[in-house]
């Protein structure tokens, strides 16, 4: 199974990886600026100049590593979940509804109800992705992603691509 470094398995893991890249790039920019300003004064590359490069790089790599650990733990948790066969042709193949005993988290239910307060909501189901939910709204099934600052309604193609 091929994995990419910035696959979005878990939102927190993805955010940590991006933060690690930002820390590394900030360290490189800061180190170049520091070298440009103090190279004449010290005459050569000193230990101080090297630490301005390597300290943020090391910290950034540690942050990226923590993000990768979170993604791997999420994959292990997803691997242990049972898969449900879905014979309904209108459902997205990748976004299968998990077993009925899997309860929708309270935060997700309240956020979805607030988002659809003008419409009639039926059942809310979890999918095999932790931040995407299947919602029956006005007699049709919609997929909603709760990983951002506000909920985002997904098309069938987007939900299939993310799952």
Secondary structure, DSSP 4 states (H G I P E B T S, - for coil): ----TT--S-HHHHHHHHHHHHHHHHHHHHHHHHHHHHHHHHSS--HHHHHHHHHHHHHHHHHHHHHHHHHHHHHHHHHTSPP-----TTS-TTSPBPPTTSPPPHHHHHHHHHHTTTS-EEEEEEBSSTTEEEEEETTEEEEEE-SSSS-EEE-HHHHHHH-
